[in-house]
Amino acid sequence: MDNLINPNIKRLVLIVDDEFVNREMLGFIIKRDYNVIFAKNGQEALEQIKKHKNLLSIVLLDLMMPIMDGFKVLQELKKDEELSRIPVIVLTSEKDAEIESLKLGAVDFINKPYDMPEVILARVRRSIDLSESYTMIENISRDELTGLLTKEFFFQYCERLDKYYSEKKMDAIVFTISHLDLIIEINGRSYGTEILKKIANAIKGLLIKTVGTACRHSDTFYLYIEHKNDKQELLNNFMDELNSLFDNSRSRLICGITQNVDKKIDVSKRFEKAMMACSSLYNNFSDSIGFYDAGFNQKEMFVENLVSDVKTSFENNSFIVYYQPKYDISGSRPRLSSAEALIRWNHPRFGMVTPRSFIPLLEENGLVSGLDYFVWNEVASQIRRWRDQYNIIIPVSVNISRIDIYKPDFENNFLKLINTNGLKPSDLMLEFNESAYTGNAEQIVKVIESLRSKGFFIEIDNFGSGYSSFNMLSDLPKDALKLDIELIRNIAKDEKNLRKVELLMKVVDYLNVPVVAEGVETEEQCQLLKKLKCNIIQGFYFSKPLPPEEFKLLIEKELKSRENERE
């Protein structure tokens, strides 16, 4: 609308009502601040709207009129992208009519009779200001893919909503797609793009029914809408409909909500809380919607304390490397063959903190590389100590974070560790998550091929989780594959899961590489895997992860068994 460029221009308002008295009464109120034109039915209204579309700031529309009613006018406006941008306030006193009008695009209501002039003017002013500010914002920055606002201007518009709807309770909502890279890997980038568009369209449908706005940022959607007590049911239906787009169990839409936000804090902080609730569901497949509550305040403090205590924990030896043994079950008895290094944090205030709590946190804050280097150093030294004490090499696998691979000194660090401790490269087994190959695969493959050429042993973790196609997997540099723990957990209970493992083992046989099964807890699981010729087993069935002083007892037991066999 042309009058956006000059706030001093008197805005043009169209009043549509079939009753002369109502038109005059409303016109008398509006003329104080606006230029006014009239129409006495829907047909005349459409003619006026089309004629003055570049000047018209708002339409005040009665619903019950002859020739063409207000509902029909809303329907016609909705069909035209240009005309649909003109805000419409409905003149009615019927609640059911209000709901139907919202669905058709009305922005507000004025109740009959018109006995509160200041309220009427306030509603008109608010609707015009919001419409014009939104139009200005979207002209500046609009997400080309979905048509929603960009994140930067979304926050600005949220502040406008707070200003003009100060009396309304509002919710901050975050939607994101877990494992979007998996969807793209399996179905292609264009399929992932279509999913983003469908989610955006569904969000636009939600916005029709309430006051609010939305934006997209990468694979995450932000929604700021009026708080309703029935929000749970509304969102459940919304999520159920959209989750039908995801045919892989690891990919789904998850949602975090900050209800009735505190408008005294920054808009970005409100959505950080919603994102925290959303992130808590990332690996929780029983729920799709999470609500930020007081418990998250405690978690925020916990997180802040952990981050601030990382450096001193290194200095105080609070990080401890545990070792979980791997056993070769191909022979007449299980033989200790190697181990995996697993980090533990014995925090001075919180006690033993699980890796699930602090590893993602360190990754988010760019601290995980320091922890990885600590583990690698400890492991290399421990392999050397066991060799010196027992004259035996126990190869140990160490986890490699994706960010480590891009470090310029990545390979040299391992070569230095090997030389310093007098080890062979094969004594350190480098464990890469299967998902690492879905990013800059070419560079990652180049780095790993270089490591293999120098004698390092490469394991691919989470094999079978679905990230890599079998064609891609056959081309990856590797020395062993580690079955996804979720497959093992249900192998003895779920026939379908067992069949999937059988299929994977056939693929592995074709690839001619050994397989490690982690998470084995029962005799039944162990025997099923042995029957499938999965010969390397790791899990509580043999031993939980142990500190070095306890792990050495397993080494001594293994050496004794070997000695008995020789006799």
C-alpha positions as CSV (number, residue, x, y, z in Angstrom):
1,M,0.0,0.0,0.0
2,D,1.4,3.4,-1.0
3,N,0.6,5.1,2.2
4,L,3.1,3.0,4.1
5,I,5.9,5.3,3.1
6,N,4.4,8.3,4.9
7,P,2.9,7.9,8.4
8,N,1.4,11.3,8.3
9,I,-1.0,10.4,5.5
10,K,-4.6,9.9,6.8
11,R,-5.5,6.2,6.3
12,L,-8.5,5.2,4.2
13,V,-11.1,2.9,5.9
14,L,-14.0,1.1,4.1
15,I,-17.1,0.5,6.2
16,V,-19.4,-2.2,4.9
17,D,-22.9,-2.5,6.5
18,D,-26.4,-2.8,5.0
19,E,-28.0,-0.7,7.7
20,F,-27.8,3.0,7.2
21,V,-27.8,3.8,10.9
22,N,-24.9,1.4,11.6
23,R,-22.9,2.9,8.7
24,E,-23.4,6.4,9.9
25,M,-22.7,5.6,13.6
26,L,-19.5,3.8,12.8
27,G,-18.5,6.4,10.3
28,F,-18.9,9.2,12.8
29,I,-16.5,7.4,15.2
30,I,-13.9,6.5,12.6
31,K,-13.8,9.9,10.9
32,R,-12.1,11.4,13.9
33,D,-8.8,9.8,12.7
34,Y,-9.4,8.3,9.2
35,N,-10.8,9.0,5.8
36,V,-13.9,6.8,5.3
37,I,-15.8,5.3,2.3
38,F,-18.9,3.2,2.5
39,A,-20.6,0.1,0.9
40,K,-24.0,-1.3,1.8
41,N,-23.4,-4.9,0.6
42,G,-20.7,-7.3,-0.3
43,Q,-20.8,-6.7,-4.0
44,E,-20.3,-3.0,-3.6
45,A,-17.6,-3.7,-1.0
46,L,-15.6,-5.8,-3.5
47,E,-15.9,-3.1,-6.1
48,Q,-14.6,-0.5,-3.6
49,I,-11.8,-2.7,-2.5
50,K,-10.5,-3.4,-6.0
51,K,-10.8,0.3,-6.9
52,H,-8.9,1.6,-3.8
53,K,-6.6,-1.4,-3.2
54,N,-3.4,0.7,-3.2
55,L,-4.8,3.2,-0.7
56,L,-7.1,1.1,1.5
57,S,-5.7,0.4,5.0
58,I,-8.6,-1.6,6.5
59,V,-12.1,-2.9,5.9
60,L,-14.8,-3.0,8.6
61,L,-17.1,-5.7,7.3
62,D,-20.6,-6.7,8.5
63,L,-21.4,-10.3,7.9
64,M,-25.2,-10.5,7.4
65,M,-26.1,-8.5,4.3
66,P,-28.3,-8.9,1.2
67,I,-26.9,-9.6,-2.3
68,M,-23.5,-10.8,-1.0
69,D,-22.8,-11.4,2.7
70,G,-19.5,-10.8,4.5
71,F,-18.5,-14.4,4.4
72,K,-18.5,-14.4,0.7
73,V,-16.4,-11.2,0.6
74,L,-13.8,-12.8,2.8
75,Q,-13.7,-15.9,0.6
76,E,-13.2,-13.7,-2.5
77,L,-10.5,-11.7,-0.8
78,K,-8.7,-14.9,0.2
79,K,-8.5,-16.0,-3.4
80,D,-6.6,-12.9,-4.5
81,E,-3.0,-12.6,-3.1
82,E,-2.9,-8.8,-3.4
83,L,-6.4,-8.2,-1.9
84,S,-5.9,-10.7,0.9
85,R,-3.2,-8.5,2.4
86,I,-5.8,-5.8,3.3
87,P,-6.8,-6.4,6.9
88,V,-10.5,-7.0,7.7
89,I,-12.3,-6.4,11.0
90,V,-15.6,-8.2,11.2
91,L,-18.6,-6.5,12.7
92,T,-20.6,-9.1,14.6
93,S,-21.8,-10.2,18.0
94,E,-22.0,-13.9,17.3
95,K,-19.1,-16.1,18.6
96,D,-19.5,-18.9,16.0
97,A,-19.3,-16.2,13.2
98,E,-16.1,-15.0,14.7
99,I,-14.4,-18.4,14.5
100,E,-15.5,-18.9,10.9
101,S,-14.3,-15.4,10.0
102,L,-10.9,-16.1,11.5
103,K,-10.5,-19.1,9.3
104,L,-11.3,-17.0,6.3
105,G,-8.7,-14.4,7.2
106,A,-10.3,-11.8,9.5
107,V,-7.9,-10.1,11.9
108,D,-10.2,-8.9,14.6
109,F,-13.8,-8.1,15.7
110,I,-15.9,-5.2,16.7
111,N,-19.0,-6.1,18.7
112,K,-22.4,-4.5,18.1
113,P,-23.8,-2.1,19.3
114,Y,-21.0,0.5,18.7
115,D,-21.2,2.0,22.2
116,M,-17.4,2.1,23.0
117,P,-15.8,4.5,20.5
118,E,-12.3,4.5,22.1
119,V,-12.2,0.7,22.0
120,I,-13.3,0.7,18.3
121,L,-10.6,3.2,17.4
122,A,-8.0,1.3,19.3
123,R,-8.8,-2.0,17.5
124,V,-8.7,-0.3,14.1
125,R,-5.4,1.5,14.9
126,R,-3.9,-1.8,16.1
127,S,-4.9,-3.8,13.1
128,I,-3.6,-1.2,10.7
129,D,-0.3,-0.8,12.5
130,L,0.3,-4.5,12.6
131,S,-0.7,-5.0,9.0
132,E,1.6,-2.2,7.8
133,S,4.5,-3.3,9.9
134,Y,4.2,-6.9,8.8
135,T,4.0,-5.8,5.1
136,M,7.1,-3.7,5.6
137,I,9.0,-6.5,7.3
138,E,8.1,-9.2,4.8
139,N,9.1,-6.9,1.9
140,I,12.5,-6.6,3.5
141,S,13.1,-10.2,4.5
142,R,11.0,-13.2,3.7
143,D,12.1,-16.8,3.5
144,E,12.0,-17.7,-0.2
145,L,11.4,-21.4,0.3
146,T,8.4,-21.2,2.6
147,G,7.1,-17.7,2.5
148,L,7.4,-17.3,6.2
149,L,9.5,-14.5,7.9
150,T,13.2,-14.9,8.4
151,K,14.3,-15.3,12.0
152,E,15.7,-11.8,12.4
153,F,12.5,-10.0,11.4
154,F,10.3,-12.6,13.1
155,F,11.7,-11.4,16.5
156,Q,10.9,-7.8,15.6
157,Y,7.4,-8.7,14.7
158,C,6.9,-10.6,17.9
159,E,7.8,-7.4,19.7
160,R,5.1,-5.6,17.7
161,L,2.5,-8.2,18.7
162,D,3.5,-7.7,22.4
163,K,2.9,-4.0,22.0
164,Y,-0.5,-4.2,20.3
165,Y,-1.8,-7.3,22.1
166,S,-0.3,-6.6,25.5
167,E,-3.4,-8.0,27.2
168,K,-3.1,-11.4,25.4
169,K,-1.2,-14.3,26.8
170,M,1.3,-15.7,24.2
171,D,3.1,-19.0,23.6
172,A,6.6,-19.4,22.1
173,I,6.7,-22.6,20.1
174,V,9.6,-24.3,18.2
175,F,9.2,-27.1,15.7
176,T,12.2,-29.0,14.3
177,I,12.9,-32.2,12.4
178,S,15.0,-34.7,14.1
179,H,17.6,-36.3,11.7
180,L,16.7,-34.3,8.7
181,D,20.1,-35.3,7.2
182,L,18.8,-38.9,7.3
183,I,15.7,-38.0,5.2
184,I,17.9,-36.2,2.7
185,E,20.3,-39.1,2.6
186,I,17.6,-41.7,1.9
187,N,15.2,-39.7,-0.3
188,G,17.3,-36.8,-1.7
189,R,17.5,-33.1,-1.0
190,S,14.3,-32.2,-3.0
191,Y,12.3,-34.5,-0.8
192,G,13.6,-32.7,2.3
193,T,12.7,-29.4,0.7
194,E,9.1,-30.5,0.1
195,I,8.8,-31.6,3.7
196,L,9.9,-28.1,4.9
197,K,7.3,-26.5,2.5
198,K,4.5,-28.8,3.8
199,I,5.3,-28.0,7.4
200,A,5.3,-24.3,6.6
201,N,1.9,-24.6,4.9
202,A,0.5,-26.4,8.0
203,I,1.9,-23.6,10.2
204,K,0.2,-21.0,8.0
205,G,-3.1,-23.0,8.6
206,L,-2.6,-22.6,12.4
207,L,-2.0,-18.9,12.0
208,I,-5.4,-18.4,10.3
209,K,-7.1,-19.6,13.5
210,T,-5.3,-17.3,15.9
211,V,-3.2,-14.1,16.6
212,G,0.4,-14.8,15.8
213,T,3.3,-15.1,13.4
214,A,6.0,-17.6,12.3
215,C,9.4,-18.0,10.7
216,R,11.8,-20.7,9.4
217,H,15.4,-20.9,10.3
218,S,17.2,-23.9,8.6
219,D,15.2,-27.0,9.6
220,T,13.5,-25.2,12.6
221,F,10.3,-23.3,12.7
222,Y,9.4,-20.6,15.3
223,L,5.7,-19.8,16.1
224,Y,4.5,-17.1,18.3
225,I,0.7,-17.3,18.9
226,E,-2.0,-16.6,21.4
227,H,-2.1,-18.9,24.4
228,K,-5.1,-21.3,24.4
229,N,-6.0,-23.9,27.0
230,D,-6.8,-26.4,24.2
231,K,-3.4,-26.0,22.6
232,Q,-2.3,-29.6,23.4
233,E,-5.1,-31.2,21.4
234,L,-4.6,-28.7,18.5
235,L,-0.8,-29.4,18.3
236,N,-1.3,-33.2,18.7
237,N,-3.5,-33.2,15.6
238,F,-1.0,-31.0,13.8
239,M,1.9,-33.2,14.7
240,D,0.1,-36.5,13.9
241,E,-0.7,-35.2,10.4
242,L,2.8,-34.0,9.7
243,N,4.6,-37.0,11.2
244,S,3.0,-39.2,8.5
245,L,5.5,-37.5,6.1
246,F,8.4,-39.4,7.8
247,D,8.8,-43.0,7.0
248,N,11.9,-43.6,9.1
249,S,11.5,-44.2,12.8
250,R,14.4,-41.9,13.6
251,S,13.0,-38.9,11.7
252,R,10.0,-37.0,13.0
253,L,8.8,-33.6,13.9
254,I,9.3,-32.6,17.5
255,C,7.9,-29.5,19.3
256,G,8.9,-27.4,22.3
257,I,6.6,-24.9,24.0
258,T,7.1,-22.0,26.4
259,Q,3.5,-21.3,27.6
260,N,2.3,-17.9,28.6
261,V,5.7,-16.3,28.1
262,D,7.2,-13.7,30.4
263,K,7.0,-10.6,28.2
264,K,9.6,-8.9,30.4
265,I,12.4,-11.1,29.0
266,D,13.9,-10.9,25.5
267,V,12.0,-12.6,22.7
268,S,15.0,-14.7,21.9
269,K,15.2,-16.0,25.5
270,R,11.6,-17.1,25.3
271,F,12.4,-19.3,22.3
272,E,15.6,-20.5,23.8
273,K,13.4,-22.0,26.6
274,A,11.1,-23.6,24.0
275,M,14.1,-25.0,22.1
276,M,15.4,-26.5,25.3
277,A,12.1,-28.3,25.8
278,C,12.3,-29.4,22.1
279,S,15.8,-30.7,22.4
280,S,14.9,-32.8,25.4
281,L,12.8,-34.9,23.0
282,Y,15.4,-35.5,20.4
283,N,16.1,-39.1,21.5
284,N,12.9,-39.6,23.4
285,F,10.6,-41.5,21.0
286,S,7.6,-41.7,23.4
287,D,6.8,-38.0,23.2
288,S,6.7,-35.4,20.4
289,I,5.7,-32.3,22.4
290,G,7.6,-30.9,25.3
291,F,6.7,-28.0,27.6
292,Y,9.3,-25.8,29.3
293,D,8.7,-25.7,33.1
294,A,10.4,-25.1,36.4
295,G,12.5,-28.3,36.0
296,F,14.2,-26.8,33.0
297,N,15.3,-23.8,35.2
298,Q,17.2,-26.3,37.3
299,K,18.6,-27.9,34.2
300,E,19.8,-24.5,32.9
301,M,21.7,-24.0,36.1
302,F,23.1,-27.5,35.9
303,V,24.2,-26.9,32.3
304,E,25.8,-23.5,33.2
305,N,27.7,-25.1,36.1
306,L,28.9,-28.0,33.9
307,V,30.2,-25.7,31.2
308,S,32.0,-23.4,33.7
309,D,33.6,-26.4,35.5
310,V,35.1,-28.2,32.4
311,K,38.6,-26.6,32.7
312,T,39.0,-27.2,36.4
313,S,37.7,-30.7,36.0
314,F,40.6,-31.5,33.7
315,E,43.0,-30.0,36.2
316,N,41.5,-31.9,39.1
317,N,41.4,-35.3,37.2
318,S,37.6,-35.4,37.5
319,F,37.3,-36.9,34.0
320,I,38.0,-40.6,34.1
321,V,38.4,-43.0,31.2
322,Y,36.5,-46.3,31.6
323,Y,37.0,-49.4,29.4
324,Q,34.3,-51.8,28.2
325,P,35.8,-55.1,27.0
326,K,35.0,-56.7,23.6
327,Y,35.0,-60.5,23.4
328,D,35.6,-62.8,20.5
329,I,32.9,-65.5,20.7
330,S,33.9,-67.4,17.6
331,G,35.8,-70.2,19.4
332,S,35.0,-72.6,22.2
333,R,35.3,-69.9,24.8
334,P,34.9,-66.1,24.8
335,R,38.3,-64.4,24.4
336,L,39.1,-60.8,25.5
337,S,40.1,-59.2,22.2
338,S,39.9,-55.4,22.7
339,A,38.0,-52.6,24.5
340,E,36.2,-49.4,23.9
341,A,37.2,-46.2,25.9
342,L,34.2,-44.4,27.5
343,I,34.5,-41.2,29.4
344,R,33.0,-40.5,32.8
345,W,32.8,-37.3,34.8
346,N,33.1,-37.5,38.6
347,H,31.9,-34.0,39.2
348,P,32.8,-32.6,42.7
349,R,29.2,-31.3,43.2
350,F,27.0,-33.5,41.1
351,G,28.8,-36.8,41.5
352,M,29.1,-39.2,38.5
353,V,27.6,-37.4,35.5
354,T,26.6,-39.6,32.5
355,P,28.0,-38.9,29.1
356,R,24.5,-38.5,27.8
357,S,24.3,-35.4,30.0
358,F,27.6,-33.7,29.2
359,I,28.8,-34.8,25.7
360,P,26.0,-33.0,23.7
361,L,26.6,-30.0,26.0
362,L,30.3,-29.9,25.2
363,E,29.6,-30.3,21.5
364,E,27.2,-27.3,21.6
365,N,29.8,-25.2,23.3
366,G,32.8,-26.2,21.2
367,L,34.5,-28.0,24.1
368,V,34.3,-31.6,22.9
369,S,37.7,-31.5,21.1
370,G,39.5,-30.9,24.3
371,L,37.8,-33.8,25.9
372,D,38.6,-36.1,22.9
373,Y,42.3,-35.2,23.1
374,F,42.3,-36.0,26.8
375,V,40.7,-39.4,26.1
376,W,43.1,-40.3,23.3
377,N,46.1,-39.4,25.4
378,E,44.9,-41.4,28.4
379,V,44.1,-44.4,26.2
380,A,47.4,-44.5,24.5
381,S,49.2,-44.3,27.9
382,Q,47.0,-47.0,29.3
383,I,47.7,-49.4,26.4
384,R,51.4,-48.9,27.0
385,R,51.0,-49.5,30.8
386,W,49.1,-52.8,30.2
387,R,51.7,-53.9,27.7
388,D,54.6,-53.1,30.1
389,Q,52.8,-54.9,33.0
390,Y,51.3,-57.9,31.2
391,N,53.3,-58.2,28.0
392,I,50.0,-58.0,26.0
393,I,48.4,-55.5,23.7
394,I,44.7,-54.7,24.3
395,P,43.7,-52.6,21.3
396,V,41.2,-49.9,22.4
397,S,38.7,-48.0,20.2
398,V,38.3,-44.2,20.8
399,N,35.4,-42.1,19.6
400,I,36.1,-39.4,17.1
401,S,33.8,-36.4,17.1
402,R,32.9,-35.0,13.7
403,I,34.5,-31.6,14.5
404,D,37.8,-33.3,15.2
405,I,38.1,-34.5,11.6
406,Y,38.3,-30.9,10.3
407,K,41.2,-30.0,12.6
408,P,44.4,-29.4,10.6
409,D,46.5,-31.4,13.2
410,F,44.0,-34.3,13.5
411,E,46.2,-36.9,11.9
412,N,49.5,-35.7,13.4
413,N,48.1,-35.9,16.9
414,F,47.5,-39.6,16.5
415,L,50.9,-40.2,15.0
416,K,52.5,-38.3,17.9
417,L,50.6,-40.4,20.4
418,I,51.7,-43.6,18.8
419,N,55.3,-42.6,18.7
420,T,55.4,-41.2,22.2
421,N,54.0,-44.4,23.7
422,G,55.9,-46.8,21.4
423,L,52.7,-48.3,20.0
424,K,51.6,-49.5,16.5
425,P,48.8,-47.5,14.8
426,S,46.5,-50.6,14.9
427,D,46.6,-50.5,18.7
428,L,44.3,-47.5,18.6
429,M,41.0,-48.2,16.9
430,L,39.3,-45.0,15.6
431,E,35.5,-45.1,15.9
432,F,33.5,-42.9,13.6
433,N,29.7,-42.5,13.8
434,E,28.0,-43.6,10.6
435,S,26.2,-40.2,10.5
436,A,29.6,-38.4,10.1
437,Y,29.7,-39.6,6.4
438,T,26.5,-37.7,5.6
439,G,28.1,-34.3,5.7
440,N,31.2,-33.4,3.7
441,A,31.7,-37.0,2.9
442,E,34.5,-36.5,0.3
443,Q,36.8,-34.7,2.8
444,I,36.0,-37.2,5.6
445,V,36.7,-40.2,3.4
446,K,40.0,-38.6,2.3
447,V,41.1,-38.1,6.0
448,I,40.1,-41.6,6.9
449,E,41.8,-43.2,3.9
450,S,45.0,-41.4,4.9
451,L,44.7,-42.8,8.5
452,R,44.2,-46.3,7.2
453,S,47.2,-46.0,4.9
454,K,49.3,-45.4,8.0
455,G,47.9,-48.5,9.7
456,F,45.1,-47.2,11.9
457,F,42.1,-49.4,12.4
458,I,38.8,-47.8,11.5
459,E,35.4,-48.7,13.0
460,I,32.1,-47.4,11.8
461,D,29.6,-47.0,14.7
462,N,25.8,-47.2,14.6
463,F,25.8,-49.4,11.5
464,G,22.2,-50.1,10.5
465,S,20.8,-46.9,12.0
466,G,19.8,-45.9,8.5
467,Y,22.1,-43.0,7.7
468,S,24.0,-44.6,4.9
469,S,22.7,-46.4,1.9
470,F,24.3,-49.8,1.3
471,N,25.8,-48.6,-2.0
472,M,27.5,-45.7,-0.1
473,L,28.6,-48.0,2.7
474,S,30.4,-50.3,0.4
475,D,32.6,-47.5,-0.7
476,L,33.5,-46.2,2.8
477,P,37.0,-46.9,4.1
478,K,36.6,-49.2,7.1
479,D,38.0,-52.2,9.0
480,A,35.0,-53.1,11.2
481,L,31.3,-52.2,11.5
482,K,29.5,-51.8,14.8
483,L,25.8,-52.7,14.9
484,D,23.4,-50.0,16.1
485,I,22.6,-50.7,19.7
486,E,18.9,-50.4,19.1
487,L,19.0,-53.4,16.8
488,I,20.6,-55.5,19.5
489,R,18.3,-54.4,22.3
490,N,15.2,-56.1,20.7
491,I,16.9,-58.9,18.6
492,A,15.5,-61.6,20.9
493,K,12.0,-60.1,21.3
494,D,11.2,-58.8,17.9
495,E,11.1,-61.1,14.9
496,K,11.2,-58.2,12.5
497,N,14.3,-56.8,14.2
498,L,16.0,-60.2,14.0
499,R,15.3,-60.4,10.3
500,K,16.8,-56.9,9.9
501,V,20.0,-58.0,11.7
502,E,20.2,-61.1,9.5
503,L,19.9,-58.9,6.4
504,L,22.6,-56.6,7.7
505,M,24.9,-59.6,8.4
506,K,24.5,-60.7,4.8
507,V,25.5,-57.3,3.6
508,V,28.5,-57.4,5.9
509,D,29.5,-60.8,4.6
510,Y,29.5,-59.3,1.1
511,L,31.6,-56.4,2.3
512,N,34.0,-58.9,4.0
513,V,34.5,-56.9,7.3
514,P,34.2,-58.0,10.9
515,V,31.1,-56.9,12.9
516,V,31.0,-55.8,16.5
517,A,27.6,-56.0,18.4
518,E,27.4,-53.6,21.4
519,G,24.7,-53.5,24.0
520,V,24.5,-57.3,24.4
521,E,23.0,-58.1,27.8
522,T,21.6,-61.7,27.7
523,E,22.7,-65.2,26.9
524,E,19.9,-65.4,24.3
525,Q,21.2,-62.3,22.5
526,C,24.7,-63.6,22.5
527,Q,23.8,-67.0,21.0
528,L,21.6,-65.5,18.3
529,L,24.5,-63.2,17.3
530,K,26.9,-66.2,17.3
531,K,24.6,-68.1,15.1
532,L,24.6,-65.1,12.7
533,K,28.4,-65.2,12.7
534,C,28.7,-61.9,14.6
535,N,31.9,-62.8,16.4
536,I,32.8,-59.6,18.5
537,I,30.5,-58.9,21.4
538,Q,30.4,-55.9,23.8
539,G,27.9,-55.3,26.6
540,F,26.8,-55.9,30.1
541,Y,26.5,-59.7,29.4
542,F,30.3,-59.8,29.7
543,S,31.0,-56.6,31.7
544,K,30.0,-53.0,32.3
545,P,32.5,-50.3,31.5
546,L,35.3,-50.5,34.1
547,P,38.0,-48.1,35.5
548,P,41.6,-49.2,34.6
549,E,42.3,-50.8,38.0
550,E,39.2,-53.1,37.6
551,F,39.7,-53.8,33.9
552,K,43.2,-55.2,34.6
553,L,41.5,-58.1,36.5
554,L,39.9,-59.1,33.1
555,I,43.3,-59.1,31.5
556,E,44.7,-61.3,34.3
557,K,41.7,-63.7,33.9
558,E,42.3,-63.8,30.1
559,L,46.0,-64.5,30.5
560,K,45.3,-67.3,33.0
561,S,42.8,-68.9,30.6
562,R,45.3,-68.8,27.8
563,E,47.9,-70.4,30.0
564,N,45.5,-73.2,31.0
565,E,44.8,-73.8,27.3
566,R,48.6,-74.2,26.6
567,E,48.9,-76.8,29.3
